[in-house]
Amino acid sequence: MSASASKKVIFAALAGNTLIAITKFIAAAYTGSSAMVSEGIHSLVDTGNQGLLLYGMKQAQKPADAQFPFGHGKEIYFWSFVVAILIFALGAGISIYEGVHHVLHPEPMKNPMINYIVLGLAILFEGWAWYFALNEFKKAKGGLGYFDAVRKGKDPTMFVVLFEDSAAMLGLIIALVGIFLGNHLGMPVFDGIASILIGVVLAATAIWLAHETKSLLIGESANVHVVQGIRDIAEKCHLQKHVNEVLTMHMGPDYILVNLSMDFTGTAGANEVEKAIAELDRQIKTAFPTVKRVFVEAEKKPANKSVSSS
């Protein structure tokens, strides 16, 4: 997924959520609906989250310097994790609080038709943003399944927005059902229950997002096919006796750091090894453009010790 495609998805979600949040809060003020308040908070949090993702993408583009010699690519991982925390703390927390309050102290809604109109419009706008995000995600995932694409994906901006939009669509449906039941059955408690359920949906979304972004923030390796491809290239080097380790780490969605440990033949001179390493560097970066730095250690194969590639 290119940075420009990710930005298009985020901008689409940002524009939609801003308009939706305003209309939801206006409707909540007129009708007194707890579910509508929760939905307004949900859209407001999503709007702020998209702003944070855009900020993270901008920060991640900053060039390397003395303090950050491998660049600032992990900024996007940090801000994606912050987004997950905000969804949990603000979105889920306030929604559940509002729901519990209205369950304990139910109040009849006024002018429920306003809620139906706003929710209907919100479903249209949110559905458009969700469809746009889903199409971009399909292009990015290639032949992988949806869960595999999220688990193996190195650019969190795409699945963060898709998760947010999916949770938003589900929340809108819950709000619509809760308001309908509360109004037609004369039991406003359903409005509070809907608010609690929206909070549960947001909490589950936040926990999943936090889980998926945590490993990237800590330092996740490149995907298996990339690691194996690097090993295959190294094993074709005419001076190598054994490739000990292939260690990789994503310093950002499009920045892979590689450390190779290789046992070279004892007859190879320093100049030959230097040329071989330079050729390895060129071949690896050509085969995998996201590999930006390659370090090669010349060391003997560890005796009676298994070696790893990760």
N, C-alpha and C positions, 0 to 999 in steps of 0.2 A: 504494500500500500504506500503510494507516494505521499509526501507531505502535503501537496496541493489537494489531493483527493481527501485526505483526512480533514483538512481545513474546510473544504466544501461541506462535508458532513456536519462539522461542528457549527459552522455559520448557519446552516439550514436549521439545525436544532435550536441554536441561540435565538434566531429570529422568531421561530414558532413559539418557543417557551415564554419569551418576553410578552408577546401578545396574549397568549393563553393565560399567563399569570395575572395580568391586569384584569381581564374579563372575569376570571374566577373570583378574585377578591371583590370586585364590584357586585357580582351575583351573591357572594357570601354575605356582604353587608346588607343587601336588600332582603335576603331570605332567612338569614340566621342559620344556615345549614352547616353543621360540623364537618360533614364529608367535603363540602365545597371549600371550607377553610383549609382542610388537609390537602386538597388538590391544589389550592392556590399556593400553599407552602411548598408542596412538591415541585410545582413548575418554577417557583422562585429559586429554590435550591438548585434545580437543574440549570437554570439560567446562569447562576453564579458558577456552577461547575464547568459549564462550557467556557466561561471566561477564564477560569483557572487552567483549563486544558490549552487554550490558545496562548496563555502566558507561558505555560510550560514548554510548548512547542517553540516559542520565540527564544526562551532561555536556552533550550537545548541546541540552538543553532550558533551560540556564541563560540568563537574559536578557542582552541587550547591555549593555555598560558602557563606560566611557571608554577602556579598553585594547582592548576588542573591540567596536567600534561596530556591527558587523554580526552580532553574536551568536557563539555557539559551535557552530553547526551542523556545522562541519567536523570536530568531535571524532569523530563517528561514522565519517568517512572514515579518520581517523588510526588509530583502534582496529581497524577492519577490515583495514587494511594490516598492523598489528602481528599480528593473527590469522594472516594469510598467512605472515608471517615465522616465527611460532612453529610452525605446521604443518610448514614446511620444516626449520627448525633442530632442533626437538625430535622431532616425529612421524617425519619421513622420516629424519633423521640417526640417531636411536637405533635405529629399525627396521632400517635397512641395516647398522648396526654389529652388532646382535644376529644378524642373518642371516648375515653374513660369518663371525662367530665360530663359529656352529653349523655352517656348511658346512665350515670348516677343522677343527673339533673336534666332529663329530656325536656325540650321545648318544641312546640309545634312550629313547622316552617311557614313562612309567609311567601306568597307569590312563587310557588314551586316551579311554575312554567318558565321562569327566568333561568332556573338551574338546568332544566331540560334543554333550553336553547343553547346555553353556554356550553354544556357538556357535549351536545351534538356538534357544535362548531369546533370544540377542542378535539373531539375524536377525528374530525376531518383534518385539522391542521397537524395534529400529532401523528395521525396515520400517514400523512404525506411525508413527514420527517422520518418516521420509522421505515417506510418503504424505501426512501432514498438511502438511509443508512444500511438497510439490509442489502440493497443492490450493490453498494460499494463493498460491503463485507463479502458478498458472494464472489466478486471479482478478485478480492485479496486472498481468499482462502484457497482458490484453485480447486484441486481434487480432494482436499481434506474435508472431513465432516465438520459440522458446526462446532461440536465440543472439542474435537482435535484442533481445529483452527484457533479457538480461544486458548486452549492449553499450550499450544506450541507457538502462538503468535508473539511477536516481539514488539509490536506497536500497539500499546494499550488504548490509544485514543479511539481506535475504530470500535473495539468491542465495548469500551466504556459507554460511548454514545448509544450503541445498539442496545446495551443492557438498560440504560436509562430510558430510552424510548419504549422498550418493551414493557418495563415496569410502569411507565406512564400510561400506556394503552390499557394495561390490566387494571390500574388504579381508576381510570376513567369509567371502565365498565362496572367496577365495584361501586363507585360513587353513584352511578346511574341507577343500579339495582337498589342500593340502600335508600336513596331518595324516593324512588318509586314505591318501594314497600312502605316506607315511613309515611308517605302521603296518602296512599290508597287504603292502607290498613288502619290509618289513624294511630300509628305507633311510632312516634319520633325516635324511639330507642334504636330503630334500625339505622338511622342516620349516624348515630354514634358508633354502632357496630361496624358500619362501612368504613368509618374513619380509622378504627382500630385495625381492620383488615388491610387498609392502604398502608398503615405504618408497618405491619408485618411484611407486606410485599417489599417495601423499601428496605427494611432491615435485612431480609434475605438477599436482596440485590446487592446491598452494601457489603455483606459478608463474603459473597462470591467474588465481587470485584476486588476486595482487599486480598483475598486468597490468591487471585490470579496475578495481581501486581506485586505482591510481596516478594516472590522469587526473582522477578525482574529487578526489583530495587536492591535486593541482596547481592545479586550477581549470577544470573542464569547463563548456562552454556549455550552455544549455538545448537541448532537442531541437529539430530543424529546424522542426516544425510550430508550436512555440511562438514561435520567432524570426520565422517568416514571419507568424504571426498578429499579433505586435506591430508588424511593419512595415506590414501591411495597415491596422491601426488608425491608425498615424501618417500614412500616405499619404492618409487620408480627412480629415485636419485641413484646414479651409478656408484656413488661413493659410500652409500649407507650400508652398514651391516645389520642394523636393527633400529626401528623407530620405537622409542620407549614410551613416550607420552605425547598426546595431542590435547593440550588444555586450551579451552576457549572461554571467552566471557563477552556478553553483550554489554558494551558501554553506552549503548543507545540503540534504537530500532535499526539504524543503518550503520552501525559501527561495531565490528567484531575484533576483539584482541585475541591473538593466537600465540601460544608458547609451545614450541616443539622441542622435545628432548630426543636426540639422535646419537647413535653410536656409529662413528665413521670408521672406515678401514684404516688400519695402522700405517699403511704405506702412503696415504694421502698427505701431501704437503699443505702448509698453511694457505698458500695461494690457491690451490685446488679447492680446498674446503670453502674458502671465502667466495670463490666463483660459484660453487655449488649452492651455497646459501643464498647468494644473490639471485640465482636462477629459480630456486625454490620460492623465494619471496615474489618474484614476478609471476610465476605460474599460479600460485595460490590466489593472488590478488586478481589475476585475469579470470580465473575460474569462478571466484566468489567476490564480486565487487564490493560487498559489504565488509570484507576483511580490510581493515585499514592499517593495522600494525602486526608484524610478524617477528617474533623473537625465536632464535634457534640456539639451543644449548647443546654443545658437543660433550657427551658423557657416555661412559660405558653402560651396557645393559646391566641393570642390578642383578646380582647373583641371587638365585633362589627367591626371587621376589617378583610378584606379578606386577605388570605395568598397566596403567589405565589410560583411557582416552575419554575426555568429557568436555 
